[in-house]
């Protein structure tokens, strides 16, 4: 059972211990419900991604847990941030995430959000729709990725699949080619491509297929537009175990497989190797937290959760 808990979790004298602190004492001191985060687990997960993909930009998927202390800790480990709202962008900047490690998302970005990304000097803005091309250029955005839908359906809940045909995220192939053409004509630096399968992925097969599909699409971009992606962002989505029977790949296994598959697939199409971008969310922070409850204690909503990070 402790395999589902942070790496520092242990049972001592019949009670749960986290990072050397007894859960009973934490609950007494801070009240419950209480979310406790394990710093060592966060650092080890970040290190696993960095170790397996040493040349990649690792951008934490902030939506997994938008918390300033977590963003600050991860930034100290060389991890950037994937943000999708004005609030997440501001949170990441206040936490000290370097602007060149920011990837700005959103499938319905407003002009205000595009201007904020440009003013912050965000390293990359991901274009999800054709109408964003000219608006991004007008807002002062400089460097972009074009998000494309592969049509590959991941083995996860349908509500968190994002790369199937008809998805509200990204563009199908023909529209993505048009977006690249229009973005270059508008003076944007089209750095590369983005794709994301979905969330809570528990195996590697769909990720492998997606990377191979993306390499073939990059080859089509070369043939159709005389353009090749200098960067490819394969999103995140690696899941965590919520019950003992679930056995997802480790962060290191997942990242290493992506790196290997990109190198091989790009080589097969005689394409120059791109910079790789990964956007882990749940797999970075999901196992780091434990929520403590004391049965029978009721608090007002404003006091319901205390964050310790």
N, C-alpha and C positions, 0 to 999 in steps of 0.2 A: 504493500500500500504506500510506503514512503517514496516509492519511485514516482508518484504523482506530485510529490511535494518539492519545495526548494532543496537544493543540494545540501544545505546545512541542517535539514530537519532530522531530528532524532527523538527517540522515546527514552526519557530518563525518569525513573521513579514513578512510572505509570502516566507521565504527563508529556505533552509535546514541547520540544525545545526547538527554537528557530534562531540560528546564528548565535547560539550560546545563551539566548534569553528564553526564560520559561514562559510559555503562552499564558499560563494562569496569572503570572505577575504582570505581563503586558496588558491583559484584559482588566486587571484591577487598577493599574495605573492610568490607563487611557479610556477605559469604558469600552462597551461593545454596542453594535458591531464594530470591529476594528480590522482594517486591512493592513497587514504587515508584509513588507517587501524585503526580499533577501538580496542585499547588495552583491554578495558573491555570485549568486545565480545569474544576475544581470550581467556582471562582468564576464563570467565564463561563457555565456551564450554569445556575447559580442565578440569575445576572443575566438570562439569556434568559427564564426563567420569570417572574421578577418584572417584566420589561419588557413581556411580552406579556399578563400578567394582573395589572396593578398593584393592583387592589383585592382580589385573592384571597389566601387563606391557602395558602401552599405548605408542605406537610408532607412531609418526606423519608421515603420508604418504607424504614424502617431495615433491614428484612429483606434489602434488596439488598446491604448491607455494614454490619453493626453495629460501628461503630468510633468510639471516643470522639473522636479527633482530627478525623474527618470531620464528626461531629455538631457539634463545637465550631466548626469553620470555617463550616459552613452556618448555624449559629445566628447567627454574626456577619454573615451576609448576609441576615438576616431570615427564614430558613427554619425552620419548626417540624419536628416529627417525628411520623410514624405508627408507633406501637409496638404489639406484639401479645403480649408476654410480660412477666413481672416483671423479667426481666433487661434487656430493651430499655427498659422504663420507667425503671429505675434508671440505666442507661447514659445515656439522654437527659437526665435530671435532673442527673447529675454533669457532663455536658458543658455545662451551662448553658442548655439549651433552656427558654425561659419556659414555665411550666405552661399558660398560656392558648393556647399554640401546639402543645399535645399532642393527638393524636387516638388514642384507645385502641381497639384492635381485638381480634379473637379470636372464633372461632365456637364456642368451648367454654370461655368464661371462668369461672373458679372464683370463689367468694365472696371469697377472698383477693385475687385480681386486681382485682375490682371495688372492694374496700375500699382497695387500694393506689392505684387511680386516683382515688378520691374524696379520700383523704388527701393526695395530691399536688396536688390542685386542677386536675386535667387539664381542659382546655377542653371536650373532647367525648369521650363514650364511645359507641361504635357498637353498637347492639343488633342481634344476629344471630338471636335466637331468642325465642319468646314467653315462655319460662320466665325469661329474663333481666330482664324488665320489673320484676317485684316484687323480685327479688334485687338489682337495681341500686338501686332506691329504698331498700331496707333497708340497703344498704351505704353510703348517703350520697351516691351519685352525683346530680348535679343536672342537667346539660345533656347531652342525648343526640341522636344521629341514629338513624334506623331504616334498616337496610340492606335493600334490596329487589332481587330478581332480575328482570331485564327479559325474560328468555327469548331475548335476542339472543346468537347464538353468534359469537364473534370468530374471525377467520382466524388461529389460532395453534394450537399443539399442544394436544390435548385435555386433557392433564394440567395445563395452566395456564389453562384456561378457568374462569371463576367465576360467570358471569351466566346460564348456561343453566338451563332448568327441571330441577329435581332436584339442583341444586348444593347442596353442604353449607354454602355461604355465603349468608347473607341469607334473606329471606322472600319467597314469592310474593305477588302483589298483595293477595288477600283477607286473608292472615295479616299482611301489613304494615299494612293498615288497622286490623286488630284490635290490633296492637302499639301503633300511634299512640294509639288510643282508650284502651287500658289504661294506657299510660305517662302520658298526661295525667291520667287518673283517679287515678293513684298519686302525683301531685304532681311528676312530672318535667317539666323544661323541654324539650319536644321541639322542638329547633331546626330540624330538617330531615331530609333524605333522603340516603342514601348508595347508590351503585351502583359496581360495578367489573367491567369486562369480562373481564380476564385479563392476562397478561403477554406481553412481547415482541411488541407490536402494531406492525406495519410499515406500516399505512396508516390513513387517517382515517375510512373509511366506517362502520365499526361504531361508532366514537365519536360520529359525527354522528347515527346512528340512535338510539343510546342516549340522547343528550341530548333528542332529540325525543320519545322514549317517556317519559322522565322528566317532561317538561313536561306531557304528557297525563295521567300518573299524578298529578302535583301538582294538576291541575284536578279529577281525580276525588276527591282528598282534600278539596278545597274543597266539592265537591258533597255528599260523603258525611259529612264530619266537621266542616264549617265551619272547616277548618284549612288553612293554607298554609305551606309550608316557607320559613323565613327564610334558610336556608342549604342549599346542595346540594353534596355531595361526589361528584365523578365519578371518584374514585380516581386511579390512575396507569396503568401498563401500557405506555407508549411504549417501544418497543424500540430497540436500537442495532444497527449493522451489525457482523456477525461475519465476513463475507466481503465482498469488494469489490462483488459484484453486488447486495447488499442496500442499499436506499436508503430508509430510514425518513424520515418527516418530521423536521425539526429540532425541538428543544424549543420554539423560538419559534413555529414554524408550528403545532405541535400545540396549544399553549396558546392562541394567538390564535384558532384555529378553534373551540375549545371556548367561549371567551368570546363570540365572535360568534354561535355556535349557541345558547347559553343566552339571550343577549339577544333574539334573534329568536324562539325558540320560546316563551319566557315572554310575550313581547309578543303573539304570536298567540293565546294562551290568556287574554289580559288578566289576567295575574298580575303582582304586584309583583316587581321584579328581586331575586333572592336574592344573598346573599354566596356566592361561589364558593370551593370548596376543591379543591385538586389534590394528589395524593399521588405525585409522581414518585419512582422508585427507581433502576432500572437506567439510565434516561436521564440522571440526575444524575451518577452515579459510574462507570458502566460503561466509558466511554472514558478515564477519568482514570488508570486503573491499567495498569501493565505488569509482568509477572512475568519476572524474569531467571533463567535457568538456566545453569549451567556443566556441560557434558557430562562425565560420569565422576566427579563429586563426589557422595558419598553422606553424608547427615547423619542423626543420630538424629531421631526424630519430634519430640521436644521442641525441636529446633533447626531444624526444617524451613523455617519461614517467619519472616522478619523484616519488620516493618511500618515503613515510613518515611513519616510523615505529619505 
